[in-house]
Amino acid sequence: MLTFEQKLSVIQSFPQLERKDVSLGRINFQYEESLRERKNVVYHLHPNGNGYVYAGLLDDARKDAKGMVNLRDLDEAGLRSLLEQSIASLNVPDEAAEAAAKAAAAQVQETDEVKQEQQLWQDKQGNTLVLRYEDDADLWYIWALDALDCAFETLAESVEYLKEEGFKRVK
């Protein structure tokens, strides 16, 4: 079993980990470049030799319900290997977060494209309205000929209003 000082020396040999002193003499080590929400790699390293390494994304039978492996009885090679694996696991993007970011980017691009065009909407009587985004006011305007009918903050609100009023988009 390694002493506290030996464990500290092994952990500090990873330059990508940043030391954060916490209460009761305990120390956390964070990986700030993590592509995941989690940043703590070493949690509550205590002067008595106890502490935890995050292994939540690893197939490791030693991890607890929170994904932590107790480092009390690890030898140097075991500790070093676990730290390397933990850091590597935090370098893999979170698929759900990545998918959400891609969806948000696609929606922004789609909205930006829609903002560039004006849309024609007609009801069953042949009345035509024009939906147009005005960048200077950051509003969506609905025009009836040269008269402003109404304005909305979002495209969704504008479209909802037009549909409620019986209008359909003219392709």
C-alpha positions in Angstrom: 0.0 0.0 0.0 1.3 3.4 -0.9 1.6 6.2 1.6 -0.3 9.4 1.2 2.8 11.2 -0.1 3.5 8.4 -2.7 -0.1 8.6 -3.9 0.1 12.4 -4.1 3.3 12.1 -6.1 1.8 9.7 -8.6 -1.3 11.9 -9.0 0.7 15.1 -9.4 2.8 13.4 -12.1 -0.3 13.9 -14.4 0.2 17.6 -15.5 -3.4 17.7 -16.9 -4.8 17.3 -13.3 -5.3 20.5 -11.3 -5.1 20.3 -7.5 -8.0 21.7 -5.4 -7.6 21.6 -1.7 -10.9 20.9 0.2 -11.9 20.6 3.8 -10.3 18.4 6.5 -6.9 18.2 4.6 -8.5 16.4 1.7 -7.5 17.1 -1.9 -9.4 16.8 -5.2 -7.8 16.7 -8.6 -9.8 18.0 -11.5 -9.4 17.5 -15.2 -10.4 20.9 -16.6 -10.3 19.8 -20.3 -12.9 17.2 -19.7 -15.4 16.8 -22.6 -17.9 15.6 -20.1 -19.7 17.4 -17.3 -17.6 15.6 -14.7 -14.2 17.2 -13.9 -13.2 15.4 -10.6 -10.8 12.6 -11.3 -9.5 12.2 -7.8 -12.0 12.8 -5.0 -11.2 13.5 -1.4 -7.6 12.1 -1.2 -7.1 12.1 2.6 -3.9 12.2 4.5 -4.8 8.8 6.0 -4.4 7.4 2.4 -8.1 7.0 1.6 -9.6 8.6 -1.5 -11.4 7.8 -4.7 -10.8 7.8 -8.5 -13.6 8.4 -10.9 -14.3 5.3 -13.0 -18.0 5.9 -13.9 -17.4 5.5 -17.6 -15.1 2.4 -17.2 -15.9 -1.3 -17.0 -14.4 -1.7 -13.5 -16.0 -4.1 -11.0 -14.5 -2.1 -8.1 -16.5 1.0 -8.7 -19.3 1.9 -6.4 -22.8 3.3 -7.2 -21.3 6.7 -7.8 -18.7 5.3 -10.2 -15.8 5.8 -7.8 -13.0 3.3 -7.0 -11.4 3.5 -3.6 -7.6 4.0 -4.1 -6.6 3.0 -0.5 -5.1 -0.4 -1.5 -3.9 0.4 -5.0 -0.2 0.0 -5.8 1.6 2.5 -8.0 1.0 0.7 -11.3 -2.7 0.2 -10.4 -3.2 3.9 -9.4 -1.4 5.2 -12.5 -3.4 2.9 -14.8 -6.7 3.9 -13.2 -5.9 7.6 -13.5 -4.9 7.2 -17.2 -8.1 5.3 -18.0 -10.2 7.9 -16.1 -8.7 10.8 -17.9 -9.1 9.0 -21.2 -12.8 8.3 -20.5 -13.4 12.0 -19.9 -11.8 12.8 -23.3 -14.7 11.0 -25.1 -17.6 13.4 -25.9 -20.9 12.8 -24.2 -23.0 11.4 -27.0 -26.3 12.9 -25.6 -24.7 16.3 -25.1 -23.0 16.1 -28.5 -26.3 15.2 -30.2 -28.2 18.0 -28.4 -25.5 20.5 -29.5 -25.7 19.3 -33.1 -29.5 19.6 -33.0 -29.3 23.1 -31.6 -26.8 24.2 -34.2 -29.0 22.8 -37.0 -32.0 24.6 -35.6 -30.0 27.9 -35.5 -28.9 27.4 -39.0 -32.4 26.6 -40.2 -33.8 29.6 -38.4 -31.0 31.8 -39.9 -32.0 30.5 -43.4 -35.7 31.2 -42.7 -34.8 34.7 -41.6 -33.4 35.4 -45.0 -36.6 34.8 -46.8 -40.1 36.2 -46.6 -43.0 33.8 -46.5 -46.3 34.1 -48.1 -49.4 32.8 -46.3 -53.0 32.6 -47.6 -56.4 31.8 -46.2 -59.3 30.2 -48.0 -60.7 33.5 -49.1 -57.4 34.3 -50.9 -56.2 36.9 -48.4 -52.4 37.0 -48.4 -50.1 37.9 -45.6 -46.3 38.2 -45.6 -44.2 36.9 -42.7 -40.8 38.6 -42.6 -38.0 38.7 -40.1 -36.6 42.2 -39.4 -33.1 42.0 -38.1 -32.9 45.6 -36.7 -35.8 44.9 -34.3 -35.2 41.2 -33.9 -38.9 40.5 -34.5 -41.1 38.6 -36.9 -43.6 40.9 -38.7 -46.8 39.9 -40.4 -47.7 42.3 -43.2 -51.0 42.7 -45.0 -50.0 44.6 -48.1 -48.2 47.7 -46.8 -49.9 47.6 -43.4 -48.3 45.9 -40.4 -50.7 43.3 -38.9 -48.7 42.2 -35.9 -45.2 41.3 -34.6 -43.8 38.4 -32.7 -40.6 37.6 -30.9 -40.2 34.1 -32.4 -40.9 32.3 -35.7 -42.9 29.7 -33.8 -45.2 32.3 -32.3 -45.7 33.8 -35.7 -46.5 30.5 -37.4 -48.9 29.5 -34.6 -50.8 32.8 -35.0 -51.1 32.4 -38.7 -52.4 28.8 -38.4 -54.9 29.8 -35.8 -56.2 32.5 -38.1 -56.7 29.9 -40.9 -53.7 30.7 -43.0 -51.4 28.2 -44.8 -48.0 28.8 -46.2 -47.8 29.2 -49.9 -44.9 27.2 -51.3 
